[in-house]
Amino acid sequence: MNVPFLSLKDISAKYAEEIHDAVRRVIDSGWYLQGKENEAFEQHYANFVGTKFCIGCANGLDALIWIFRAYIEQGTMIPGDEVIVPANTYIATILAITENGLKPVLVEPDFATLELDDSRIEEVITPRTKAICIVHLYGRNAMTEHIVQLCEKHKLKLIEDNAQAHGCKYNGKHTGSLGDAAGHSFYPGKNLGAIGDGGAVTTNDKELADCIRTLANYGSQKKYYFKYQGRNSRLDEIQAVVLDVKLRHLEEDNLLRQQVAAYYYDNIQNPLVTLPKRLPNENNVYHLFPVFCEKRDELQSYLSENGVQTLIHYPIPPHLQECYSGVWEGSHFPITEKLAKQELSLPISQVLRDDQIGEVVRLVNAFK
Ligand SMILES: *Cc1c(COP(=O)(O)O)cnc(C)c1O
């Protein structure tokens, strides 16, 4: 049996008619950028997340870049200021910080939950710390009461990277509405994915929202007048309508992911394979289903030889990447490095069939 890691073709096919109708509507309208479809999606997504504002932009990396850039334009942050961020995040979070001349301060995750270990935050706070950027990695919530308290106590901005957790909740509120601003990615493979690139910022801060909208539109509010040295970072009308269709189905799709995950938790039993801790009321939307194995590479080859495709998220942590060589020299992040050595993501999505899920479990359990 063949079990692909993620079939985007099947994901689009599920809502083919609605998506085709919507795309045709845009093509036939003759209006392709900054039109009413963007406005409608932004409104719907803001309502869904639970924030006053949503600004569509070109991709998730830009969404994060714009948040920090807007704080710099406003004078809330200046280059050289520090931003606390989990060491095991995807590189985009770190790039958004360094792109703005800010300094990422890496903090280890908790090995059991994979999310930022909040007990390690306070020790790295300095007078230059301006923000904590939490990342809801793998579809799990990363927010904690202690993080809220630290932000209040030290007057820090709380920024969320919600690229992997569309629909996840913390205390009844959606991730993306928990802090001062959040960046979202609509990369095709994300829980809410476009048919190309897309991203958005959500926030309740009107000034920040206005600034970001301006930055992402060449720095211009009024045609041919440029307030900032911005860039072209727009979400197009075709992506907006596709996202609007998929947003309507997001909760049912996430429910299907949760059912796959529940089956994995109930049936995977192999002393060589560890599953992440399952928390009560965790509202995990399972962007990924990571498992951990000391013989990870052998497990991956074994699954692959038997038709099951897996991926590693992520094989090399940011502090060991060539692009940051020398930046964290002498620093050690053993938990992050252990995760990178042992992590393997099993197939999970809203279009996996029962027989495919059963096959994954059978093979993982048979691995020796
Ligand atoms: C995907 C992702 C991003 C970046 O999104 P793009 O749309 O690919 O630019 C940022 N942060 C995290 C954690 C991601 O997984």
The ligand as a MOL file (V3000), in Angstrom:
LIG
                    3D

  0  0  0     0  0            999 V3000
M  V30 BEGIN CTAB
M  V30 COUNTS 15 15 0 0 0
M  V30 BEGIN ATOM
M  V30 1 C 5.4620 27.5790 7.2620 0
M  V30 2 C 6.0030 28.3550 8.3920 0
M  V30 3 C 6.3320 29.7170 8.2890 0
M  V30 4 C 6.4520 30.4550 7.0020 0
M  V30 5 O 5.4230 30.3930 6.1330 0
M  V30 6 P 5.6100 30.6070 4.5550 0
M  V30 7 O 4.2250 30.8810 4.1120 0
M  V30 8 O 6.1830 29.3510 4.0140 0
M  V30 9 O 6.5070 31.7810 4.3570 0
M  V30 10 C 6.6810 30.3940 9.4420 0
M  V30 11 N 6.7490 29.7800 10.6210 0
M  V30 12 C 6.4860 28.4660 10.7610 0
M  V30 13 C 6.5700 27.8490 12.1240 0
M  V30 14 C 6.1130 27.7100 9.6550 0
M  V30 15 O 5.8600 26.4040 9.8190 0
M  V30 END ATOM
M  V30 BEGIN BOND
M  V30 1 1 1 2
M  V30 2 1 2 3
M  V30 3 2 2 14
M  V30 4 1 3 4
M  V30 5 2 3 10
M  V30 6 1 4 5
M  V30 7 1 5 6
M  V30 8 2 6 7
M  V30 9 1 6 8
M  V30 10 1 6 9
M  V30 11 1 10 11
M  V30 12 2 11 12
M  V30 13 1 12 13
M  V30 14 1 12 14
M  V30 15 1 14 15
M  V30 END BOND
M  V30 END CTAB
M  END
